[in-house]
Amino acid sequence: MSGVLRRFYDLVDGPDAMRYPELLSEDLRFSILFSTGPDAVTDFAGGRAEFDGYMEQRGTPRWTHRVLTESTDGAIETVYGQTWQDGRPLATFVAAARLDAAGRIDRYIVGRSTQVVFD
């Protein structure tokens, strides 16, 4: 198992979050469907410049990622996880990424919702 997505989340949740570009291809295409409640969904999408903009507006959230399951099939990684805040799960997310020949993420899609948290 490659674990690039797990490393990505560990990196963005840690003190060196701005090192995230090390794990991304210059050819990145992505979509992050970010829900904070019913009728409150934002689709952050685009290429590398838009991802950098997403990370800038994101700042340093109070929540962190916890990967609960992960799998790899060739160049595709998938994870299921939760974001946690103050010692409890805040939201559920699923993500998939394709890795390029150098092992960097070149395609990335995430769905995140506060409406369904698995116990």
C-alpha positions as CSV (number, residue, x, y, z in Angstrom):
1,M,0.0,0.0,0.0
2,S,1.4,3.4,-1.0
3,G,-0.2,5.6,1.7
4,V,0.2,8.9,-0.1
5,L,-3.2,10.2,0.9
6,R,-2.5,9.3,4.5
7,R,0.8,11.1,4.3
8,F,-1.0,14.1,2.7
9,Y,-3.5,14.4,5.6
10,D,-0.7,13.9,8.2
11,L,1.2,16.7,6.5
12,V,-1.6,19.2,6.2
13,D,-2.7,18.6,9.8
14,G,0.8,19.1,11.1
15,P,3.2,22.0,11.7
16,D,4.6,21.8,8.2
17,A,1.3,22.0,6.4
18,M,2.7,24.3,3.7
19,R,4.9,21.5,2.5
20,Y,1.8,19.8,0.9
21,P,3.1,20.7,-2.7
22,E,5.7,18.0,-2.3
23,L,2.9,15.4,-2.7
24,L,1.1,17.0,-5.6
25,S,1.8,16.9,-9.4
26,E,2.0,20.1,-11.3
27,D,-0.7,18.5,-13.5
28,L,-3.2,18.2,-10.6
29,R,-6.9,18.3,-11.3
30,F,-9.2,18.1,-8.2
31,S,-12.6,18.6,-6.7
32,I,-13.4,18.9,-3.0
33,L,-17.1,18.8,-2.2
34,F,-17.1,20.4,1.3
35,S,-20.4,20.3,3.2
36,T,-21.0,21.9,6.6
37,G,-24.7,21.1,6.6
38,P,-27.9,20.8,4.5
39,D,-27.7,23.2,1.5
40,A,-24.2,24.3,2.6
41,V,-21.9,22.7,0.1
42,T,-19.0,24.3,-1.7
43,D,-17.1,22.7,-4.6
44,F,-13.5,23.7,-4.6
45,A,-12.2,22.6,-8.0
46,G,-9.6,23.2,-10.7
47,G,-5.9,22.8,-11.1
48,R,-2.8,23.4,-9.1
49,A,-3.3,27.2,-8.8
50,E,-6.9,26.7,-7.5
51,F,-5.7,24.0,-5.0
52,D,-3.1,26.5,-3.7
53,G,-5.9,29.0,-3.3
54,Y,-8.0,26.4,-1.5
55,M,-5.2,25.7,0.9
56,E,-4.6,29.4,1.5
57,Q,-8.3,30.2,2.3
58,R,-8.4,27.0,4.5
59,G,-5.9,28.4,6.9
60,T,-5.2,26.2,10.0
61,P,-8.5,24.6,11.0
62,R,-9.1,23.4,14.5
63,W,-10.0,19.9,13.1
64,T,-7.7,17.1,12.0
65,H,-8.1,14.2,9.6
66,R,-8.2,10.6,10.8
67,V,-7.9,7.9,8.1
68,L,-9.9,4.9,9.2
69,T,-9.6,2.7,6.1
70,E,-7.5,2.9,3.0
71,S,-6.9,0.8,-0.1
72,T,-4.7,0.9,-3.2
73,D,-5.4,-0.6,-6.6
74,G,-2.5,0.2,-9.0
75,A,-2.2,4.0,-9.2
76,I,-5.5,4.7,-7.4
77,E,-5.7,5.2,-3.6
78,T,-9.0,5.6,-1.7
79,V,-9.6,6.4,1.9
80,Y,-12.5,6.7,4.3
81,G,-12.0,8.9,7.3
82,Q,-13.3,11.5,9.7
83,T,-12.4,15.0,10.7
84,W,-12.1,15.4,14.4
85,Q,-12.3,18.4,16.7
86,D,-12.2,18.6,20.5
87,G,-11.9,14.9,20.9
88,R,-14.9,13.9,18.8
89,P,-15.8,13.2,15.1
90,L,-17.0,16.3,13.3
91,A,-17.5,15.0,9.7
92,T,-17.0,12.0,7.5
93,F,-15.0,12.1,4.3
94,V,-14.2,9.8,1.4
95,A,-11.4,10.5,-1.0
96,A,-9.7,9.1,-4.1
97,A,-6.5,10.0,-5.7
98,R,-4.5,8.9,-8.7
99,L,-0.7,8.9,-8.5
100,D,1.5,9.8,-11.3
101,A,4.7,7.9,-12.2
102,A,6.7,9.9,-9.6
103,G,4.1,8.9,-6.9
104,R,2.5,12.3,-6.6
105,I,-1.2,13.1,-6.7
106,D,-2.4,14.2,-10.1
107,R,-6.1,13.6,-9.7
108,Y,-8.0,14.1,-6.4
109,I,-11.6,14.0,-5.4
110,V,-13.1,14.3,-1.9
111,G,-16.6,14.3,-0.5
112,R,-17.0,15.6,3.1
113,S,-20.2,15.9,5.2
114,T,-21.2,16.7,8.8
115,Q,-24.5,14.9,8.2
116,V,-23.4,11.3,8.5
117,V,-20.7,10.3,11.0
118,F,-20.1,6.6,11.4
119,D,-19.8,5.4,15.1
